[in-house]
Structures are given as structure tokens and as C-alpha cells.
Amino acid sequence: MFILKKIISAILMPLPFLLLVGAIGLCVLWFTRQKKLASILVSVSLIGIFLCSFQPLTTSLLRPLEQENPAFVSTTKPISYVMVLGSGQVIDKTFPITSELSPTAITRLVEGIRIFRMYPDAKLILSGFGGIASHGISHARLMAHLAIALGVNKRDILLFESTKDTKEEAFQAADVVKDKNMILVTSASQMSRALYYFHQAGLQPIAAPTNFRASNKMRNFIPNATSLTQMEIVEHERLGQLWQRITSKLLDPKTEHLQAEKVKPETL
């Protein structure tokens, strides 16, 4: 199910989907006499790609998602855990570790470490499994290696190495955090969706969004790849929210929590 979900979501991203529409249009043009249909499909593809890489549009769609939760400053509550949700990685021994982790993962981790150092009694939770091509190292462990290189004591790090998505991260965190206070670090665009799962798991984490990408101070009217990335983030979150609504109606959160796999967090 996890792999199927990833494949479907990848196909539905703006660029692959619009290129597929354009390719179908070309096939219709080359192999049939439906020239009108072909022109419509190719036009949809080209106009769609233009709109999805047009910064005023993409920023106006992404910024509301990112502004749903304010950036973390501080809290007077005693904090026991700071949890950083995982993102992408690539394993290549010719790269330094800062190039093996995705820019998103590094941004989340740096923010997590910044907040972690504000609370000396806290533990740093890093999550994320390795994926198909992990070469035996999980995403959580790779982040831990960088955290240690940046001065975090390995005894203060807990690893969730088996969690494949945000829901699994939330339910495993519930077994560890219990009734203690936790700060949750993830991308600003993902924070509301992540909080939904953590609330479902019975936790009330303090939000610490990071990796903001949509600034209302920038206006670029020439289509560009950065804006296309913004649109991909918007589409990814909308699909994720749709999946949340579907699964929340089909599954009982309480029953699901009881049936969730109990996995003890790893230490370094």
C-alpha cells in the first residue's frame, strides 16, 4: 500500500501529469484523425505547465498553507522531546553527509537542533526509514550522524527507523512521549497535516514549522523551476489531506492506535 501510494502521488504531481497529458495529445495527433482532441490535450499540457511555474500563482497557493501555524519562538512549558520528521535522502559515498540529506531534511534538522538546544533536559527524536535504496542506513540514522557532527550528544538522540509516513511517526511517538510535552518540527506546508495525525494519536505537540518557501515579498513573472516546486508542494499537501479525509472515514483512530505496531525507538 505504501509503495502504491507513493507511485500514484508521483504520477499526479503537476509536471509528470501534465507531460502525460501532452504525450497523450501527441499520440492522438500522430495515430488518429482526432486533431481537435489532440490540440486540446497539448494546449492543456502547455498552459498547465506555464501556470504551475508562474510564481505569483504558485506563491498565492502555497503561502496560506505555510501560514496556518506560526514559527516557533519559545515556550515556558517543560519540554521533554523535540521531534524532527524525516524527508528525502540519497546514499552516495562520494558525497559529504550534507549532500546525502535533502535540503528539506537539513532545514528541518537544523531547526530541530536549534530548538533542542533551548531545552537541556529534552531528547531529540529523529524519524524516517531508509526507503528501497537505503543501502542499510535509515533516514533517521543519517540525520543522527549529521546531528552528532553538529555537536548533539548521541545519548540525547532517539531514532524512529521503521516509520514510513507521518501517520506511523505520530503513533510511534505516542508510545514514547505519552503525556509529556513535545515540540514537532517539520516543513511549514506539512505542519497542519502532521498535527492532525499527532492529535489523532492522542498527542498535543507544539508546532515548530520550518522550510518556508512562499514569501509575499517576491514577484517573478517569468516561469521557473522554483515556482514549479512550490506547485508540487501544494499538490502533495492537497493529496495528503484528501488521503487523510478518506482514511479517517474508513478507519477508527482508536482501534487503529490499539492495533498499531509497537516499536521501541533505537539509540545510537
RALIN-V823999 format. One record per backbone hydrogen bond with DSSP energy under -0.5 kcal/mol. CO is the residue of the C=O (numbers start at 1). NH is the residue of the N-H. Records with the same first field share a line. If there is no record, write none. Layout:
BEGIN
CO = NH  NH
END
This chain:
BEGIN
1 = 5
2 = 6
3 = 7
4 = 8
5 = 9
6 = 10
7 = 11
8 = 12
10 = 13
13 = 17
14 = 18
15 = 19
16 = 20
17 = 21
18 = 22
19 = 23
20 = 24
21 = 25
22 = 26
23 = 27
24 = 28
25 = 29
26 = 30
27 = 31
28 = 32
33 = 35
34 = 38
35 = 39
36 = 40
37 = 41
38 = 42
39 = 43
40 = 44
41 = 45
42 = 46
43 = 47
44 = 48
45 = 49
46 = 50
47 = 51
48 = 52
49 = 53
50 = 53
51 = 54
53 = 55  224
54 = 57  58
55 = 59
56 = 60
57 = 61
58 = 62
59 = 63
61 = 65
62 = 65  66
63 = 67
65 = 68
66 = 69
70 = 209
78 = 80
80 = 123
81 = 183
82 = 125
83 = 85  185
84 = 127
88 = 102
90 = 92
92 = 95
96 = 99  100
97 = 101
100 = 90
102 = 106
103 = 107
104 = 108
105 = 109
106 = 110
107 = 111
108 = 112
109 = 113
110 = 114
111 = 115
112 = 116
113 = 117
115 = 118
116 = 119
119 = 122
123 = 82  125
124 = 126  158
125 = 84
126 = 160
128 = 140
131 = 134
134 = 137
138 = 142
139 = 143
140 = 144
141 = 145
142 = 146
143 = 147
144 = 148
145 = 149
146 = 150
147 = 152
148 = 151
153 = 156
154 = 157  268
156 = 124
158 = 126
159 = 161  266
160 = 128
163 = 129
165 = 169
166 = 170
167 = 171
168 = 172
169 = 173
170 = 174
171 = 175
172 = 176
173 = 176  177
174 = 178
177 = 180
181 = 80  81
182 = 206
183 = 83  185
184 = 186  208
185 = 85
186 = 210
187 = 190  191
190 = 194
191 = 195
192 = 196
193 = 197
194 = 198
195 = 199
196 = 200
197 = 201
198 = 203
199 = 202
205 = 207
206 = 184
208 = 186
210 = 188
213 = 215
215 = 218
220 = 55
221 = 223
224 = 228
225 = 229
226 = 230
227 = 231
228 = 232
229 = 233
230 = 234
231 = 235
232 = 236
233 = 237
234 = 238
235 = 239
236 = 240
237 = 241
238 = 242
239 = 243
240 = 244
241 = 245
242 = 246
243 = 247
244 = 248
245 = 249
246 = 250
247 = 251
251 = 253
252 = 256
253 = 257
254 = 258
255 = 259
256 = 260
257 = 260
261 = 263
266 = 159
END
